[in-house]
Amino acid sequence: MPRLQTVLLVGGTGRTGRHVLHQLLERGISVRAIVRTGGKLAPDAARNPDLTVIEASLLSLPDGDLQRHLRGCDAVISCLGHVLSFKGIFGPPRDLVTRATSRLCRAIGALQPAAPIKLILMSSVSVDRAGGLDTRRSPLERACLRLLCGVLPPAQDNQRAADFLQETIGASNPFMQWTVVRPDSLLPGEVSAYALREGIVSSLFAPASTNMANVAHFMCDLVTNPTAWANWKAKLPVIINAAGSSVATSPTT
Ligand SMILES: NC(=O)c1ccc[n+]([C@@H]2O[C@H](COP(=O)([O-])OP(=O)(O)OC[C@H]3O[C@@H](n4cnc5c(N)ncnc54)[C@H](OP(=O)(O)O)[C@@H]3O)[C@@H](O)[C@H]2O)c1
């Protein structure tokens, strides 16, 4: 019988994070969730014996405590993000996602696990791959994105966090491997058919949509399905709903 997997989840009280928590537990995965307010968790999830709730702010948790919570984890999923309010977008910490990501990586590096821990970061299609690999963007789109990054702290933060993983952690770190998941405009709804692409699919001016439940489904697959992980590690997959389908099917690549 395969060993029960353990995932450290941050951002589990968010709109997408809630789906991730629910789906991880549904798959029989043991979850340690670092949340600021335990009372925000769905009651059925909070009662699940496979969930351990750590009520703390990830950014101010002492290093030793974070390492203790990470010890024995197979994967970390981060759905942290700037809350969609004026304070959440323009208030501190403006580098929330970058700081959280680098803290998690530092703690994993300090632990030196025998097998690399998977780090799965929720990001956005506004984030570009390093090295200009997302070549489908028009000059106008690229100019708009630069402007967005200049004006909206979360856009810059998400880009910096992804750059940190691509450029500082890299693809051959012995202690951690990563994937940056890039959904388009987030929608509610059930798990449905979705598509995964290596690069940008739609224009910034005609966005596609992605059910949050589908983001969660793919993130859980990255934990439980070795083929999905082999396909997408050290990459920034774009995930969008498959057009005209509301039935759950195997996602396409
Ligand atoms: N909105 C979109 O259409 C869209 C599209 C694509 C990608 N994204 C990206 O996807 C990610 C998740 O989006 P979402 O809408 O699911 O998130 P969300 O509902 O805004 O949830 C954000 C999560 O981050 C936590 N958080 C916020 N500030 C924090 C802080 N200072 N310290 C610790 N935790 C903090 C929140 O905790 P509390 O519950 O304690 O506040 C919550 O769990 C974001 O990075 C976002 O940029 C969004």
Ligand as a Chemical Component Dictionary entry (heavy atoms), coordinates in Angstrom:
data_LIG
# 
_chem_comp.id                   LIG 
_chem_comp.type                 NON-POLYMER 
_chem_comp.pdbx_formal_charge   0 
_chem_comp.three_letter_code    LIG 
# 
loop_
_chem_comp_atom.comp_id 
_chem_comp_atom.atom_id 
_chem_comp_atom.alt_atom_id 
_chem_comp_atom.type_symbol 
_chem_comp_atom.charge 
_chem_comp_atom.model_Cartn_x 
_chem_comp_atom.model_Cartn_y 
_chem_comp_atom.model_Cartn_z 
_chem_comp_atom.pdbx_ordinal 
LIG N1  N1  N 0  -8.165 36.773 -8.773  1  
LIG C1  C1  C 0  -7.862 36.238 -9.938  2  
LIG O1  O1  O 0  -8.641 36.260 -10.919 3  
LIG C2  C2  C 0  -6.530 35.566 -10.092 4  
LIG C3  C3  C 0  -6.265 35.029 -11.320 5  
LIG C4  C4  C 0  -5.098 34.323 -11.471 6  
LIG C5  C5  C 0  -4.226 34.200 -10.408 7  
LIG N2  N2  N 1  -4.466 34.755 -9.182  8  
LIG C6  C6  C 0  -3.468 34.597 -8.105  9  
LIG O2  O2  O 0  -3.797 33.417 -7.377  10 
LIG C7  C7  C 0  -3.408 33.529 -5.992  11 
LIG C8  C8  C 0  -4.564 33.121 -5.100  12 
LIG O3  O3  O 0  -5.724 33.834 -5.460  13 
LIG P1  P1  P 0  -7.091 33.681 -4.638  14 
LIG O4  O4  O 0  -8.032 34.672 -5.236  15 
LIG O5  O5  O -1 -7.482 32.250 -4.535  16 
LIG O6  O6  O 0  -6.601 34.157 -3.168  17 
LIG P2  P2  P 0  -7.447 34.893 -1.999  18 
LIG O7  O7  O 0  -8.839 34.384 -1.936  19 
LIG O8  O8  O 0  -7.234 36.358 -2.082  20 
LIG O9  O9  O 0  -6.695 34.313 -0.712  21 
LIG C9  C9  C 0  -5.452 34.799 -0.347  22 
LIG C10 C10 C 0  -4.861 33.884 0.731   23 
LIG O10 O10 O 0  -3.621 34.467 1.138   24 
LIG C11 C11 C 0  -3.662 34.692 2.560   25 
LIG N3  N3  N 0  -2.963 35.932 2.904   26 
LIG C12 C12 C 0  -3.176 37.158 2.387   27 
LIG N4  N4  N 0  -2.353 38.050 2.959   28 
LIG C13 C13 C 0  -1.582 37.355 3.862   29 
LIG C14 C14 C 0  -0.541 37.707 4.750   30 
LIG N5  N5  N 0  -0.092 38.963 4.848   31 
LIG N6  N6  N 0  0.018  36.739 5.525   32 
LIG C15 C15 C 0  -0.432 35.451 5.438   33 
LIG N7  N7  N 0  -1.429 35.063 4.604   34 
LIG C16 C16 C 0  -1.990 35.992 3.819   35 
LIG C17 C17 C 0  -5.129 34.814 2.904   36 
LIG O11 O11 O 0  -5.281 34.528 4.274   37 
LIG P3  P3  P 0  -6.487 35.157 5.146   38 
LIG O12 O12 O 0  -7.676 34.286 4.838   39 
LIG O13 O13 O 0  -5.997 35.021 6.527   40 
LIG O14 O14 O 0  -6.667 36.584 4.689   41 
LIG C18 C18 C 0  -5.745 33.768 1.967   42 
LIG O15 O15 O 0  -5.599 32.475 2.514   43 
LIG C19 C19 C 0  -2.931 34.976 -5.842  44 
LIG O16 O16 O 0  -1.514 34.997 -5.861  45 
LIG C20 C20 C 0  -3.472 35.688 -7.065  46 
LIG O17 O17 O 0  -2.613 36.743 -7.472  47 
LIG C21 C21 C 0  -5.638 35.413 -9.010  48 
# 
loop_
_chem_comp_bond.comp_id 
_chem_comp_bond.atom_id_1 
_chem_comp_bond.atom_id_2 
_chem_comp_bond.value_order 
_chem_comp_bond.pdbx_ordinal 
LIG N1  C1  SING 1  
LIG C1  O1  DOUB 2  
LIG C1  C2  SING 3  
LIG C2  C3  SING 4  
LIG C2  C21 DOUB 5  
LIG C3  C4  DOUB 6  
LIG C4  C5  SING 7  
LIG C5  N2  DOUB 8  
LIG N2  C6  SING 9  
LIG N2  C21 SING 10 
LIG C6  O2  SING 11 
LIG C6  C20 SING 12 
LIG O2  C7  SING 13 
LIG C7  C8  SING 14 
LIG C7  C19 SING 15 
LIG C8  O3  SING 16 
LIG O3  P1  SING 17 
LIG P1  O4  DOUB 18 
LIG P1  O5  SING 19 
LIG P1  O6  SING 20 
LIG O6  P2  SING 21 
LIG P2  O7  DOUB 22 
LIG P2  O8  SING 23 
LIG P2  O9  SING 24 
LIG O9  C9  SING 25 
LIG C9  C10 SING 26 
LIG C10 O10 SING 27 
LIG C10 C18 SING 28 
LIG O10 C11 SING 29 
LIG C11 N3  SING 30 
LIG C11 C17 SING 31 
LIG N3  C12 SING 32 
LIG N3  C16 SING 33 
LIG C12 N4  DOUB 34 
LIG N4  C13 SING 35 
LIG C13 C14 SING 36 
LIG C13 C16 DOUB 37 
LIG C14 N5  SING 38 
LIG C14 N6  DOUB 39 
LIG N6  C15 SING 40 
LIG C15 N7  DOUB 41 
LIG N7  C16 SING 42 
LIG C17 O11 SING 43 
LIG C17 C18 SING 44 
LIG O11 P3  SING 45 
LIG P3  O12 DOUB 46 
LIG P3  O13 SING 47 
LIG P3  O14 SING 48 
LIG C18 O15 SING 49 
LIG C19 O16 SING 50 
LIG C19 C20 SING 51 
LIG C20 O17 SING 52 
# 
